[in-house]
Amino acid sequence: MVPRVSSSSPVGTKALQAFDVLFERYQCERIETAILQQADPFLETAGEDLRRRMFITAGAAGEEMCLRPDFTIPVCLFHLQSEIDLPRRYGYLGPVFRQRDAGPNEFLQAGVEHLGRTETPHLVDAEIMTIAVNAATIPDSHAELSLKLGDPSLFHQLLVSLDVPSGLRLRLIRAFGRGLDRPTIQRILSPGDAEALPLPGGLQAGLHDAEALRQAVADMMLTQGLSPHAGRSPEDIATRYLETYGPQDFGLNEGAKTRLETVLSDYLELSGPALEMPARLVEFERHHAVEFGTRLTQFSDRLSEFARQAGDLMPDSFVFASDFARPLDYYTGFVFELFVNGATQPVAGGGRYDRLMEILGSAVPVPAVGFSLWLDRMPKGKGDHG
């Protein structure tokens, strides 16, 4: 079923119908999910940017509900509830609801989520980017495309190679997702550093007392109607808060801090044409005596496979930025954003999120990768007004 579009919609009916053709071409099962969703999965797993833009309401039993702000989590929950065999590829197209600085708060989103298959992840990653490129050119096959690629897993592996203590590693990874730079690295490495963030429910006052923090988290969950048995426990949340925000002495001497600051700062400056990056990363390994291991192999294989699959639709600009991460907490591997005709806002974004299904309740790990496309940012094809 093609969603209803108004005469002012930037994407016409023919273009919307073309998504069904695209889904069939790539063997995507077209699914629908409820517009009204349980808020807890989004509050637990999504980034701050999405959480603060959600439309929250109360359910019949007083539980927190929300208007669907995104499709990835509902699609994953649909799969968990259906108990369908893997691998599985889902396609979707429908309205989502977010508070936005510009544009309507209700808009159409399309996308694909691929769940399962572990033996050749670079093939699936490349195919997801290829589907996104095909989707972005539906209204205008001659649109100018720019693809920006990042890979937080390379940064994570760099921390492992540098033998960074686990608590410090978590703090650096969180800061990386918000935009890590040299001044932030210096601050995090300062003795007794604690992030002065306005934590919910007055949790900041409990950063020096684990039991007080655990009780504050439990009280906050009860106040908000969240079950302490759904998702992470108050103990898990308190431990994560302490590791992420609380003051810590990581036991590093000045020499170790200087090396860590230098290597990470140099890494965060790596950017340029994506297809040149494998060689540059190998040189980075040699220069700093670190190892990216299999992460670099997967990165290189993904690039080669995408160039092969995209063919004539290879983006006009294809760049890698080592400091690039998308503002959703559940991404664990490579991430990308796709831009059309020089726009400053991406028309599509996605990546790999291998931990999300377990967080949502899967009893076994489920590798996953996908993308979402914002239809109101797509160029309108000539003569296609619905």
N, C-alpha and C positions, 0 to 999 in steps of 0.2 A: 504494500500500500504506500503510495507516494504522499508525504505530508502536504497539507494545504499550505499554499504560499500566496501572499498578497501581491498585488501588482507592483508594489515597491520593493519586493524581495530582490536582493542582489543575485539570486540564483533562480533561474526559470525552471518550469516543469520538465522540459526536456533534459536539462542537466540533472535534475533530481532522479529522473528515470534512469539516467546513465549510471547512477550508483548501483542500481540493481544488476545492471549488466556487468559492472566491474566486480561486484560481489560474486556473481556466478562464475566469472572468468577465473577468479582466484579461489574458488570453492569455499566461499564464506557462507556460513549459515546465518541468514538474516533473522535477528531476534528483536523482540520488543521487551522493555522493562518498565516497571511501574514508575510513574512520575513522582509519587510520594514514597520516599525511602526512609528507612531507619537512619537516624543521624549518626549513631555511634560509630559505624565503620568509617565514615568520612572523618569524624573527629579524631579517631584513633590513628588513621593512616595517611591522611592528606596533609599537605603543607599548610603553613600559617596563612599564606595568601588565599588559598581556596577556602579554608575554614572561616575566615573573617568575611567572606563574600557570600556565604550560604544563607538561604532563607529558611530559618528554623521555625517550627511550629510544634504544637503538642498533639499527640495521638489520643485516641479514645481512653486509654488507660493512663494517660499522663506522661507517656514516654516521649522522648524527643524524636521528632520527625523532621524531614527537610524536603524541599522540592529538589528534584534530581539536579545536582550541580555539574555532573560529569557522568560518563557512561562506563568508564573502566571498572570501578568498584561494583556497580550493579551487574555488569556482565559476568564478572568473576563470581559474585554471589549466585547468579542464575545458574552458572555451571555447577557450583557446589551443591545446590539444592536439587539439580536434575540428575546428578550422578551419572552423567554421560561419559563414555570412554574417551580417552585422549589418544593422540592429539586432536585438537578441535580448533577451528578458526571461525570466529563470529564477526559478522558485519552488522552495523546499526546506523540508523539515521532518525533523528527526532529532536524535539526541543529540550534544552537544558536551561537552568535558571541560576544566574549569578548576579550579584550587585557589581556593576561595572562603572568605571570612571567616565567612559564614553560609550554610546550605543545602547540599545535596549537591553533590559535585564533578562529577557527571554529570547533565545536565538537557537537556530538549528545547528546541530553537531552531527557529523558522520565520522565513522572510523572503523578500525579492524583490530581485534584482539586475538592473538594466536597463543593458545595454551597447550603446553606439552612439547614433546620432542627435544631430546637432549644431545643426540649423537653429533649433530652438525648445527650448532646454534648460529654460526656465521651465515649459513644459507637462509635461515628464517629471518635473521636480522636484516639481511640485504633485501629479501623479498618484501618485508614490511616497508622499508624505505621506498622500494620500487612501487608498491601499491599506493603509497602516499603521494609520490610524484605523479602517478597516473590520475589519482583523484584530484589533485590540485590543478591539473590541466583540463579537466572536464569542460568547463565553460569556454576555455580558450586554449586550443592546442599549441598556440604560438606564444603563450605567456613566457616571460623571462623568469627563470627559477634561480633561487639562491638557497643552498642547503648548508646549515651550520651544524657541525658535529662536535660532540663532547664525549668523554668517557670517564665517569667517576671511578670506574673499577681500576683504571690505571693509577689514579691518585691513591686509592685504597691500597693497591699492591706496592706502591712506592713507600707508603708508611710501614708496611710489613717488612720490606727490604731494609728500611732504616732502623728496624727493631724498635719502633716507637711504643712505649707502654700503652696498654689497652685503654686506660682512662683518658690519656692524652690523645690517643688515636680517635676515640669517639668525639672528643671536643673539636678536633681539627676537621673531622668528616662533617660534623654539623655546620661548622663555620664555612666549609667549602661549599655546601649547598646554598648558603646565603650570600656568597661572594667573598672568598678569602683573598687577602693581600698581605704584604709584608708587615704593615703596622699591626694587623690583627694577629698574625703569627707571633710577633714580639709580645703583644699583650697576653696571649694565651700562655706563653712560656714564662711569664712573670710569676714569681713565687706568690702563692695565695690568691691568684686571680680567680674571681668569681664573676660570672656574667650578670650585669645589673639589668636583667630583663624583667618587665612587669609580669611575673608568673601569675596564672589564674588562681583565684581563691586565697590570696595572701600567702602562697607557698614560699615566697622568697624568704620569709622569716624562719623557715624550717631547714634552710640549707646547711646549718651546722648541727642538726639533730635528726638522725635518720628515723627514729621512732616517731618523733613529732611530725616529721614530714609525711611518713606513711599514714598516720592518723588523719592529717589534713587532707591528703589525697582521697582516703576512704570517705571522709565527710563530704568532700566536694562531689564525689561520684554519687553518693546518696541524694544530695541536694538537687543534682541535675537529673535524677531518675535513671542513672546508669548502673547497671548491675556490676558488682565487684567481681563477678564470675564470668562476665562477658569480655573477651579480649584479655588485655594484660591486667594482672592483679595490682592492688595498691602497692604491694611490696616491690613488684617489678617496676612500676612507674616511679616510685620514690628512689629506687636504686639508679634508674636512668637519669632522673633529675640531678641527683648528687654527682654522678659521673660527668654529666654534661654541663651543669651550671655551678656546682659547688667548688669552693676553694680547695686546691690540691697541691701537694708538693710531689712532682713526678720523678724526683730523684735524679735528674740529669745535671751533670756538671756543666760549666760554662762552655767547654769545648764542644760537648755534645749538642748544646743549645745552638751554638754558632753554626755548626755543620747542618743541623736540621733547618734552621732559618735560611741558610744559603741555598741548600738543595731544593727546598720547597718553593722558595721565591723564584729560583731559576726555572723550575718546572712550570710555574704559573705564568711565565712569560712566553711559553711555547705556543705559537699560533702560526697559521699559514695554510697554503693549499693542502687539502687533506691527503692527497695521494703522495705527497712528499714527506709526510709525517713519520711513517715507519722507519725510514733511514735516519731522520733527525732524532727519533727516540732511541735508536740503537747507539747513536753518537752520544746522547745524553747518558745512557747507561755506562758507556766507557769512561766518559769524562768524570762522572760522579761516583763511580764504583757501586752502582745499584743495579737491581734486576727487576724488570717488569714481568719476566717469566711468560707463562702461557697467555697472560692478558695481552701482551704485545702481539703474539702470534694470532690470537683471535681478532684483534684490532686490524691487523694487516689483511687477514683472510676476508674479513667483512668488507673492507674497502674494495678489494679485487673483485669479489663476488657482486657487489653493488654496481661497480662499473660495467661488469659483464651483463647483468640483468637489465639495468636501466637503458643501455644502448643509446639510441637517438634521443631519449628523454633525459640523458645525463644533465644535471643542472649546469647552467652557465657559470655559476660560481659554487664551488664545493670546498668549504674551508673547515679547519679544525681549530678549536680554541681549548687549551688545556684547562682553563678556569671555568668553562661553561657547564652549568648544571641547571636542570629544570626545577621550578619551584613546587615540586610535589615530593614528599618524603619517601614514597614507596619505590622510586627508581633505584636500581642497584647496579646497572651496567651502562652501556652506551646510551646516549640521549641525542635527539636531533630536533631542529626546528627548520621549517621550510617557509621561505618568503617568495612572494610573487610580485613581479614588476616593480622592484625596488621599494616595496612597502617596509615600514619600520616595525609593524606588528606581524608576527608569524601567522600564516594561514593554517599551518599544521604543526603538531609537535608530538613526540613520543619517545619510545625507547624500551629498554629491558627492565622488568620488575619481578625478579625471580622469587622474592620473599613474600609478595603480597598475598598469594593464595593461602600460605600457612598462617599468616596473621589473621586472615578472615575465617580460618577454621579448618583448612585442609589437613588431613592426618599425614600426608606425605608431601614432600617438596614438589612444586609444579613450576617448571620454567615457563616464563611468560614474556611476551613482547607485543607492543601494539602502538597505535597512534590515533589521535583525534584531529579532526579538521573542522575549523570554524567557518561555516558556509557564508556568514555575513561578511567575511573578509575576502571572499573569492571575487575575482573580476567577473563581470557579467558578460556572457557570450553575446555576440551580435545576433540580433533577431530572435533571441530566446527570452521572451518576457512572460512565459507561462500562459 
